[in-house]
Amino acid sequence: MLFASYAAIQTAVETKKVALLATNGAQRSPDAPQLPPVADFVPGFDLAVIQGLFARTGTSPTIVQKISAEMAAIMKDPEVVRQYKVAGIEPVSGGPEEFATALKSEADRIARVVQSAGLKTQ
């Protein structure tokens, strides 16, 4: 079993050296629309990568919104979208509130996994 970006394994897939069973995001991937997501079999499963920008605490909300608007525009640039696709990443742009919500949701999800597995810090 392997979790990897489609771009990283595309040659192996095309030469039939590996067989894809499912995708790791919550929905089907445009790179492999024929594959179901693992979430179809394990409800709630989502191993998508979250990337974003952070600002220092106390940064003016005006500045945060300006950076957010600039990043949203950049993430729509066809060349940027193409470069992300080459890396096997499906870019999604959102504002600071959506990013904070995604991070909180991911932290809560990981905390539940750690707790249910009985893992302890060392």
Kinemage of the C-alpha trace (Angstrom):
@kinemage 1
@onewidth
@group {chain A} dominant
@subgroup {mainchain}
@vectorlist {calphas} color= white
{ca met a 1} P 0.000 0.000 0.000
{ca leu a 2} L 1.240 3.489 -0.818
{ca phe a 3} L -0.136 6.986 -0.531
{ca ala a 4} L 1.515 9.199 -3.154
{ca ser a 5} L 0.629 11.992 -5.522
{ca tyr a 6} L -0.604 10.797 -8.886
{ca ala a 7} L 2.252 12.662 -10.568
{ca ala a 8} L 4.790 10.659 -8.558
{ca ile a 9} L 3.433 7.294 -9.689
{ca gln a 10} L 1.922 8.126 -13.075
{ca thr a 11} L 4.617 6.319 -15.075
{ca ala a 12} L 4.267 3.191 -12.953
{ca val a 13} L 0.512 3.294 -13.444
{ca glu a 14} L 0.786 3.808 -17.207
{ca thr a 15} L 3.271 0.929 -17.543
{ca lys a 16} L 1.014 -1.284 -15.393
{ca lys a 17} L 3.679 -1.773 -12.705
{ca val a 18} L 1.180 -0.729 -10.044
{ca ala a 19} L -2.583 -0.851 -9.828
{ca leu a 20} L -4.534 1.963 -8.248
{ca leu a 21} L -7.377 0.950 -5.970
{ca ala a 22} L -8.624 4.269 -4.614
{ca thr a 23} L -7.669 7.886 -4.051
{ca asn a 24} L -6.843 9.373 -0.666
{ca gly a 25} L -8.968 12.538 -0.826
{ca ala a 26} L -12.583 12.850 0.221
{ca gln a 27} L -13.761 13.035 -3.417
{ca arg a 28} L -12.699 11.582 -6.744
{ca ser a 29} L -9.575 13.086 -8.247
{ca pro a 30} L -9.681 14.744 -11.669
{ca asp a 31} L -6.369 12.950 -12.345
{ca ala a 32} L -8.010 9.543 -11.867
{ca pro a 33} L -11.797 10.031 -12.064
{ca gln a 34} L -12.363 6.295 -12.528
{ca leu a 35} L -11.098 5.600 -9.003
{ca pro a 36} L -13.310 5.849 -5.953
{ca pro a 37} L -12.012 7.695 -2.901
{ca val a 38} L -11.177 5.603 0.178
{ca ala a 39} L -13.999 7.587 1.852
{ca asp a 40} L -16.468 5.509 -0.179
{ca phe a 41} L -15.353 2.512 1.913
{ca val a 42} L -14.204 4.217 5.126
{ca pro a 43} L -16.576 7.112 5.827
{ca gly a 44} L -14.750 10.285 6.819
{ca phe a 45} L -11.400 9.177 5.407
{ca asp a 46} L -9.496 12.110 3.898
{ca leu a 47} L -5.730 12.172 3.625
{ca ala a 48} L -5.499 15.346 1.559
{ca val a 49} L -2.605 17.703 2.201
{ca ile a 50} L -3.352 21.114 3.688
{ca gln a 51} L -0.999 23.926 2.759
{ca gly a 52} L -1.321 27.598 3.503
{ca leu a 53} L 0.255 30.801 4.669
{ca phe a 54} L 0.520 31.957 8.252
{ca ala a 55} L 0.938 35.476 9.593
{ca arg a 56} L 2.360 36.487 12.924
{ca thr a 57} L -0.185 36.950 15.739
{ca gly a 58} L -1.312 40.556 15.808
{ca thr a 59} L -1.041 41.093 12.053
{ca ser a 60} L -3.624 43.652 10.991
{ca pro a 61} L -6.828 42.046 9.615
{ca thr a 62} L -6.530 44.463 6.679
{ca ile a 63} L -3.095 43.070 5.830
{ca val a 64} L -4.309 39.472 6.275
{ca gln a 65} L -7.224 40.110 3.889
{ca lys a 66} L -4.914 41.781 1.348
{ca ile a 67} L -2.518 38.812 1.396
{ca ser a 68} L -5.476 36.433 1.156
{ca ala a 69} L -6.890 38.259 -1.875
{ca glu a 70} L -3.477 38.255 -3.586
{ca met a 71} L -3.013 34.540 -2.913
{ca ala a 72} L -6.499 33.764 -4.242
{ca ala a 73} L -5.606 35.553 -7.477
{ca ile a 74} L -2.255 33.754 -7.714
{ca met a 75} L -3.897 30.363 -7.155
{ca lys a 76} L -6.152 31.002 -10.179
{ca asp a 77} L -3.242 31.816 -12.492
{ca pro a 78} L -3.166 29.087 -15.188
{ca glu a 79} L 0.622 28.653 -14.900
{ca val a 80} L 0.401 28.221 -11.120
{ca val a 81} L -2.436 25.713 -11.529
{ca arg a 82} L -0.363 23.854 -14.129
{ca gln a 83} L 2.687 23.701 -11.853
{ca tyr a 84} L 0.605 22.358 -8.981
{ca lys a 85} L -0.899 19.761 -11.302
{ca val a 86} L 2.602 18.665 -12.380
{ca ala a 87} L 3.326 18.085 -8.680
{ca gly a 88} L 0.084 16.111 -8.313
{ca ile a 89} L -1.642 18.761 -6.216
{ca glu a 90} L -5.180 19.993 -6.754
{ca pro a 91} L -5.059 23.619 -5.584
{ca val a 92} L -8.005 24.966 -3.634
{ca ser a 93} L -8.061 28.557 -2.516
{ca gly a 94} L -9.943 29.885 0.483
{ca gly a 95} L -9.738 32.725 2.922
{ca pro a 96} L -8.292 32.850 6.423
{ca glu a 97} L -11.510 31.578 8.001
{ca glu a 98} L -11.689 28.514 5.741
{ca phe a 99} L -8.016 27.775 6.371
{ca ala a 100} L -8.466 28.067 10.149
{ca thr a 101} L -11.508 25.776 9.990
{ca ala a 102} L -9.597 23.194 7.911
{ca leu a 103} L -6.638 23.238 10.310
{ca lys a 104} L -8.883 22.894 13.374
{ca ser a 105} L -10.798 20.029 11.769
{ca glu a 106} L -7.553 18.235 10.875
{ca ala a 107} L -6.104 18.733 14.381
{ca asp a 108} L -9.313 17.384 15.946
{ca arg a 109} L -9.311 14.389 13.592
{ca ile a 110} L -5.678 13.546 14.361
{ca ala a 111} L -6.310 13.957 18.100
{ca arg a 112} L -9.150 11.412 17.886
{ca val a 113} L -6.885 8.959 16.040
{ca val a 114} L -4.111 9.392 18.628
{ca gln a 115} L -6.563 8.969 21.505
{ca ser a 116} L -8.318 5.925 20.022
{ca ala a 117} L -4.943 4.267 19.365
{ca gly a 118} L -3.819 4.966 22.923
{ca leu a 119} L -0.671 6.718 21.770
{ca lys a 120} L 1.373 8.588 24.391
{ca thr a 121} L 4.015 11.289 23.976
{ca gln a 122} L 7.547 10.245 24.864
